[in-house]
Amino acid sequence: MKKPSLEDFAKANPRKSGYRSWMETLPADVLQQIDEAGDISSSQVVAWLKSLGYAEATHSKVDHWRRTRGRRTTKP
């Protein structure tokens, strides 16, 4: 069986909604605290999220989300 090309796959499986990052699945109050975290590093944010039970939290997820929002992600 021939595997479909990416283009054929995309045409046959259109996305029903826009991209939503894992971070955007977190409750609004959690995101607000992260957004207002100031000089708290992304690594510390991940540790905090894991302490809250978000085992899927990773540095790259947090760091990417913060960078797209124009936030510094590590201490100067």
C-alpha positions, 0 to 999 in steps of 0.5 A, spaced: 500 500 500 502 506 497 503 511 503 500 518 501 504 524 500 503 530 506 499 534 501 494 528 499 494 527 507 492 534 508 487 534 503 484 528 506 484 530 513 483 538 514 483 541 520 477 542 524 480 548 528 486 552 528 492 550 532 492 550 540 498 549 544 498 544 550 499 551 554 493 554 552 489 548 555 491 550 562 486 554 566 486 561 565 488 563 572 494 558 571 496 562 564 495 568 568 500 567 573 505 564 568 504 570 564 505 575 570 511 571 573 516 576 571 523 573 572 521 566 574 525 561 569 521 557 565 524 551 568 521 553 575 514 554 571 515 547 569 516 544 576 510 548 579 506 545 573 508 538 575 507 540 582 500 542 580 499 535 577 500 537 569 505 531 568 506 533 561 509 540 562 516 541 559 521 546 558 520 547 551 512 547 551 513 553 557 519 556 553 515 557 547 509 559 549 512 565 553 517 567 547 511 567 543 508 572 548 514 576 548 516 574 555 523 573 557 524 566 559 530 566 563 534 570 568 538 576 565 
